[in-house]
């Protein structure tokens, strides 16, 4: 049984060969592409569970490719970067990536990141019974992974859904940064505060009538976030 279908988009043939050998040995089905353009064609031609996408490629760069993939797909995206700078990491996440890993990396680390990107958060007790939230022109339907604001519908990615679900299941309660990271990404996470900043901003753009003045996703300074559920 396949562990999942992965598309590797990287201009370095040695990296593509190494990833194909390692991932297939762990029961993943793997295809690869040399450029962002080839990667987009591959995604149009077949269905994948995850994209491994290099940031620095000739022609269409990884960030632009990520943005184009995310504009039409909820697929998990793991970016491969050579820079450990927060600016580049945030740029990758803001373009729609679910996670990133810095080169050089070990294959066990890569496999762990892939599992985290494909990981789905366990459903909390009673989550299946949550009804769509309706509030002043905003509808949040977790079962359908869809948000409608003023008649405009948006789809949630898997990680956006899990983050929103975790907060919505604990309305009006501050959830600490580390708790959120470990609930949504996994137990190996906890210090990646930039993940939360970017993903909360992404969610605000989808669920808030005015993202600059959030009324649902509230930042609790230095502590965490909470979902404000109107009474």
C-alpha positions as CSV (number, residue, x, y, z in Angstrom):
1,X,0.0,0.0,0.0
2,X,1.4,3.4,-1.0
3,X,2.2,5.9,1.8
4,X,1.2,8.7,-0.6
5,X,2.0,10.3,-3.9
6,X,4.8,12.9,-3.9
7,X,5.9,15.3,-6.7
8,X,9.5,16.6,-6.3
9,X,10.2,19.9,-8.1
10,X,13.9,20.6,-8.1
11,X,16.4,21.6,-10.8
12,X,19.3,19.5,-9.2
13,X,19.2,16.0,-10.7
14,X,21.2,14.5,-7.8
15,X,18.7,15.7,-5.3
16,X,15.8,14.3,-7.4
17,X,17.5,10.9,-7.7
18,X,18.3,10.8,-3.9
19,X,14.7,11.8,-3.0
20,X,13.2,9.3,-5.5
21,X,15.4,6.4,-4.1
22,X,14.7,7.3,-0.4
23,X,11.0,8.0,-0.7
24,X,10.2,5.0,-2.8
25,X,12.0,2.8,-0.2
26,X,9.5,4.2,2.3
27,X,6.5,3.2,0.1
28,X,5.9,6.7,-1.4
29,X,5.1,6.9,-5.1
30,X,7.3,9.6,-6.6
31,X,7.4,11.6,-9.7
32,X,9.7,14.6,-10.4
33,X,10.1,17.8,-12.4
34,X,13.1,20.0,-13.2
35,X,11.3,23.3,-13.3
36,X,8.3,25.1,-11.8
37,X,6.6,25.0,-15.2
38,X,7.1,21.2,-15.5
39,X,5.8,20.8,-12.0
40,X,2.6,22.7,-12.8
41,X,2.1,20.5,-15.8
42,X,2.6,17.4,-13.7
43,X,0.0,18.6,-11.2
44,X,-2.5,19.2,-13.9
45,X,-1.9,15.7,-15.3
46,X,-2.1,13.6,-12.1
47,X,-3.1,13.7,-8.4
48,X,-0.6,14.0,-5.6
49,X,-0.7,14.2,-1.9
50,X,2.4,16.4,-1.4
51,X,4.8,18.6,-3.3
52,X,8.5,19.0,-2.4
53,X,9.4,22.3,-3.9
54,X,12.8,23.9,-4.2
55,X,12.9,27.7,-3.6
56,X,15.8,28.5,-5.9
57,X,15.3,27.3,-9.4
58,X,16.0,28.9,-12.8
59,X,13.1,30.4,-14.6
60,X,10.0,30.3,-12.4
61,X,11.2,30.4,-8.8
62,X,9.9,28.2,-6.1
63,X,7.9,30.9,-4.3
64,X,6.1,31.9,-7.5
65,X,5.4,28.2,-8.3
66,X,4.1,27.7,-4.8
67,X,1.8,30.7,-5.1
68,X,0.4,29.3,-8.4
69,X,-0.1,25.8,-7.0
70,X,-1.9,27.2,-3.9
71,X,-4.2,29.4,-6.0
72,X,-5.9,26.3,-7.3
73,X,-5.1,23.5,-4.9
74,X,-5.1,22.5,-1.3
75,X,-2.2,20.0,-1.7
76,X,0.4,19.9,1.0
77,X,3.5,21.8,0.0
78,X,6.9,21.4,1.7
79,X,9.5,24.0,0.5
80,X,13.2,23.3,0.3
81,X,15.4,26.3,1.1
82,X,19.1,27.0,1.3
83,X,18.6,30.0,3.5
84,X,17.8,29.9,7.2
85,X,16.7,33.5,7.2
86,X,13.3,34.2,8.7
87,X,12.5,36.5,5.8
88,X,12.8,33.7,3.2
89,X,11.0,31.2,5.4
90,X,8.1,33.6,6.0
91,X,8.0,34.4,2.3
92,X,7.6,30.6,1.5
93,X,4.9,30.2,4.1
94,X,3.1,33.3,3.0
95,X,3.1,32.0,-0.6
96,X,1.1,29.0,0.7
97,X,3.6,26.4,1.9
98,X,2.7,24.2,4.8
99,X,6.3,23.8,6.0
100,X,9.9,24.2,5.0
101,X,13.2,22.5,5.5
102,X,16.7,24.0,5.1
103,X,19.4,22.5,2.9
104,X,21.5,20.5,3.7
105,X,19.1,18.2,5.5
106,X,19.2,14.5,6.5
107,X,16.8,12.1,5.0
108,X,15.3,11.2,8.4
109,X,14.6,14.9,8.9
110,X,13.0,15.1,5.5
111,X,10.8,12.1,6.2
112,X,9.7,13.6,9.5
113,X,8.8,16.9,7.8
114,X,6.8,15.0,5.1
115,X,4.9,13.1,7.8
116,X,4.2,16.4,9.6
117,X,2.9,18.0,6.3
118,X,0.6,15.0,5.6
119,X,-0.4,14.7,9.2
120,X,-4.0,15.3,10.1
121,X,-4.9,16.5,13.6
122,X,-6.9,14.0,15.6
123,X,-10.5,15.2,15.8
124,X,-11.3,16.5,19.3
125,X,-14.3,15.1,21.1
126,X,-17.5,16.6,19.8
127,X,-15.8,18.1,16.7
128,X,-17.9,16.1,14.3
129,X,-21.0,17.6,15.9
130,X,-20.0,21.2,15.4
131,X,-22.5,23.0,13.3
132,X,-21.5,25.6,10.7
133,X,-20.8,28.9,12.4
134,X,-23.0,31.8,11.2
135,X,-22.2,35.3,12.3
136,X,-23.0,38.6,10.5
137,X,-22.3,37.5,7.0
138,X,-19.6,34.9,7.9
139,X,-20.2,31.2,7.6
140,X,-17.5,28.7,8.7
141,X,-18.3,25.1,7.7
142,X,-15.5,22.9,9.0
143,X,-17.0,19.7,7.6
144,X,-16.8,21.2,4.1
145,X,-13.5,23.0,4.8
146,X,-15.2,26.1,3.4
147,X,-15.6,29.7,4.6
148,X,-18.0,32.2,3.1
149,X,-17.7,35.9,3.8
150,X,-20.2,38.3,2.3
151,X,-21.1,35.7,-0.3
152,X,-17.4,35.0,-1.3
153,X,-16.4,31.4,-0.6
154,X,-12.9,30.3,0.2
155,X,-11.5,26.8,0.7
156,X,-9.2,26.0,3.6
157,X,-6.0,24.0,3.2
158,X,-5.6,21.0,5.5
159,X,-3.3,22.9,7.9
160,X,-5.6,26.0,7.9
161,X,-8.5,23.7,8.7
162,X,-6.8,22.0,11.6
163,X,-5.6,25.3,13.1
164,X,-9.0,26.8,12.8
165,X,-10.7,23.7,14.1
166,X,-8.5,23.5,17.2
167,X,-9.2,27.2,18.1
168,X,-12.9,26.9,17.3
169,X,-13.2,23.8,19.5
170,X,-12.0,26.0,22.4
171,X,-13.9,29.2,21.9
172,X,-12.9,32.3,23.9
173,X,-10.0,30.5,25.4
174,X,-6.3,31.5,25.0
175,X,-4.4,28.6,23.4
176,X,-0.6,28.9,23.8
177,X,1.7,29.0,20.8
178,X,3.4,25.7,21.7
179,X,0.1,23.9,22.2
180,X,-1.1,25.1,18.8
181,X,2.1,24.1,17.0
182,X,2.2,20.6,18.5
183,X,-1.5,20.0,17.9
184,X,-1.5,21.0,14.3
185,X,2.1,20.2,13.0
186,X,3.1,17.6,15.6
187,X,5.2,16.9,18.7
188,X,8.5,17.9,17.2
189,X,7.3,21.5,16.8
190,X,6.9,24.3,19.3
191,X,9.3,27.2,18.6
192,X,8.2,28.0,15.1
193,X,6.2,31.1,15.9
194,X,6.5,32.4,12.3
195,X,4.2,29.5,11.3
196,X,1.4,30.7,13.5
197,X,1.9,34.4,12.5
198,X,1.6,33.5,8.8
199,X,-1.2,30.9,9.1
200,X,-3.3,33.2,11.3
201,X,-2.8,35.9,8.8
202,X,-3.8,33.5,6.0
203,X,-6.9,32.5,7.9
204,X,-7.9,36.1,8.7
205,X,-7.8,36.9,5.0
206,X,-10.3,34.1,4.5
207,X,-12.7,34.5,7.5
208,X,-12.5,38.1,8.6
209,X,-14.7,40.7,6.9
210,X,-11.8,43.1,7.6
211,X,-8.5,41.2,8.3
212,X,-6.9,44.4,9.7
213,X,-9.5,44.5,12.4
214,X,-10.1,40.8,13.3
215,X,-13.2,40.0,15.3
216,X,-12.8,36.2,15.3
217,X,-9.1,35.3,15.4
218,X,-7.7,37.3,18.2
219,X,-4.0,37.6,19.2
220,X,-3.3,37.4,22.9
221,X,0.0,39.2,23.2
222,X,2.9,37.0,24.2
223,X,0.6,34.1,25.1
224,X,-1.2,32.7,22.0
225,X,-4.4,33.1,20.1
226,X,-8.1,32.5,20.7
227,X,-11.2,32.3,18.6
228,X,-13.8,34.9,19.7
229,X,-17.2,33.2,19.5
230,X,-19.9,35.9,19.6
231,X,-22.5,35.3,22.3
